[in-house]
Amino acid sequence: MHDGEDLEVSDSGAVVVKKRRKGIYILPNLFTLAALFGGFYAIVMAMDGRFEQAAIGIFCAMVLDSLDGRVARMTNTQSAFGEQMDSLSDMVSFGAAPALIAYLWTLKGLGRWGWIAAFVYCACAALRLARFNVNTAVVDKRFFQGMPSPAAARWSLASSD
């Protein structure tokens, strides 16, 4: 995560810390909002019984989610806000949306057991994202930790075929 400071080495060899303006960086957050829209779209389509469109919404969210972090790193606009926004978007797009789609598509006929199964998936996605958020300051960023939420969403859609 970017802390809002840039380091420069002056001609005398001293390290000069330049404070950057802290704020919400627009470009990566637009990708995150677009990914959130993909998850929301998937939920709306599932409620209308249009499961193919719902799957397309989650796929689009997956693509956009993979781009927002890359764009933030390329433009050096990482922020704590963007990190949290990304997690909330992931929870909707890859936690709540796939759980609701699975429930409405196949699990509804199981009654109480169906919504419990959908909730367990949704809760696991929330727990995974919360664990990731807590570990961001502790874990070495060179190594990937856990299963990405988009991969879980792909798996849940593929396994329901």
C-alpha positions, -999 to 999 in steps of 0.1 A, spaced: 0 0 0 12 35 -8 17 57 23 16 90 5 54 97 7 79 96 -21 116 92 -14 142 111 -35 179 112 -33 193 148 -36 226 157 -53 243 157 -19 233 121 -13 207 129 14 173 112 12 145 138 9 110 128 18 84 145 -3 48 144 11 23 136 -16 -12 148 -14 -34 121 2 -67 115 -13 -89 92 -32 -73 82 -65 -99 82 -93 -86 58 -119 -82 26 -99 -113 33 -80 -133 36 -112 -122 0 -120 -133 -11 -85 -167 6 -89 -171 -10 -123 -164 -44 -107 -189 -37 -79 -214 -29 -106 -207 -63 -122 -216 -80 -89 -247 -59 -84 -258 -66 -120 -253 -103 -114 -276 -101 -83 -303 -82 -102 -301 -107 -132 -303 -137 -108 -334 -122 -92 -350 -120 -127 -340 -156 -134 -314 -146 -161 -286 -168 -148 -265 -166 -180 -264 -128 -177 -256 -131 -140 -226 -152 -148 -215 -126 -174 -217 -100 -147 -195 -119 -123 -170 -126 -151 -168 -89 -159 -163 -81 -122 -135 -107 -122 -117 -90 -151 -122 -55 -137 -110 -67 -102 -78 -80 -117 -72 -46 -134 -78 -22 -105 -48 -33 -85 -26 -33 -115 -37 2 -125 -31 14 -90 5 0 -89 13 12 -124 1 48 -116 15 46 -80 -19 55 -66 -24 28 -40 -43 39 -10 -59 25 21 -93 37 8 -87 18 -24 -77 -13 -5 -109 -13 16 -131 -4 -14 -117 -33 -33 -125 -57 -4 -161 -44 -2 -165 -48 -40 -150 -83 -38 -175 -92 -10 -204 -82 -32 -191 -96 -65 -175 -128 -53 -193 -135 -20 -229 -124 -20 -236 -125 -58 -224 -161 -63 -241 -173 -31 -274 -157 -42 -271 -170 -78 -264 -205 -65 -294 -203 -41 -318 -190 -67 -306 -214 -94 -303 -247 -77 -304 -245 -39 -338 -230 -34 -355 -263 -38 -336 -276 -7 -355 -252 16 -336 -242 47 -306 -263 38 -303 -245 5 -301 -210 20 -278 -223 48 -254 -237 21 -255 -204 2 -249 -185 34 -219 -207 44 -202 -198 10 -210 -161 16 -197 -162 51 -165 -180 40 -159 -152 14 -163 -126 41 -140 -144 65 -114 -148 38 -115 -111 29 -114 -100 66 -84 -123 71 -67 -108 41 -73 -72 53 -59 -79 87 -28 -96 73 -19 -69 47 4 -51 71 20 -84 84 24 -107 54 53 -104 30 38 -89 -2 61 -109 -24 41 -141 -16 4 -147 -24 -18 -156 6 -49 -176 2 -74 -181 -26 -84 -150 -45 -121 -143 -43 -125 -141 -81 -111 -176 -84 -137 -188 -58 -164 -172 -78 -152 -189 -110 -151 -222 -92 -186 -217 -78 -200 -210 -112 -182 -238 -129 -191 -264 -103 -229 -256 -106 -230 -268 -142 
